Amino acid sequence: MGAHIRVIPEWFGGGALSRKDLHEAAEELTANQGGLIAVGEPTIGKGLDKALAGAADVVKPAVEATTGEITSELQEALKEADMVDMHLEVDIIPVSDVDRAKEFYQRLGWRLDQDVAPLDGLRIVQFTPPGSAASVTFGLGLTMAAPGSAEGGLTVSDIVAAHDELAGRGIDASEIWHGPPFPVEARQPGPDPERTSYGSFCSFTDPDGNTWLVQEVTARLPGRV
């Protein structure tokens, strides 16, 4: 079980606290969490900047919750602060031959969203990997970057199945390895023996040399969705 934090139920439970109460309220962390997180500034972000101020008593009725249980509640609280959501929607990659790149990404099995040429010298081709909220765009007149200079990351739930599918589609993927992805010398052959989340990889490149790093993720780190 994770370290325990005493939390303010009104904050995490959705109830409203007055500014005075917010300035008084604090979370008492265990020693290894390293101090105090105080709330009560105009934004949650500014409140979090008061971390490491030391230990303090909670002035409101408190409940017990593990750090893992707090994470989702904290994410919801941050959503209510004065922040604008930003979703990664499109990644532009540089290619030298649009039709060749289009054939490659079709062979990958990615969904073709569009192939349009609204102006002379401008062509936009967009693909979306299966299950992805972000898309890949390439074409003419989109970027000055050198073809083959892009690197991207893909996550899969089963690195062996993903590698087999790539091979079955005629994609020249690397062998699976585990350990740090960089430097290359640190890589160890085969999937992670424990199949630890974030621990196993393979990679492939498109015809221009743009690199895609494929990583097995089965359990997310706290705060990641």
Salt bridges, closest charged atoms under 4 A:
ASP21 OD2 - LYS60 NZ 3.37
GLU24 OE2 - LYS20 NZ 2.64
GLU41 OE2 - LYS50 NZ 2.85
GLU64 OE2 - ARG6 NH1 2.72
GLU76 OE2 - LYS79 NZ 3.38
ASP99 OD1 - ARG123 NH2 2.91
GLU103 OE2 - ARG107 NE 3.28
ASP113 OD1 - ARG111 NE 2.55
ASP115 OD2 - LYS102 NZ 2.86
ASP115 OD2 - ARG123 NH2 2.87
ASP158 OD1 - ARG195 NH2 3.50
GLU165 OE2 - ARG169 NE 3.31
ASP208 OD1 - ARG100 NH2 3.22
GLU216 OE2 - ARG195 NH2 2.60
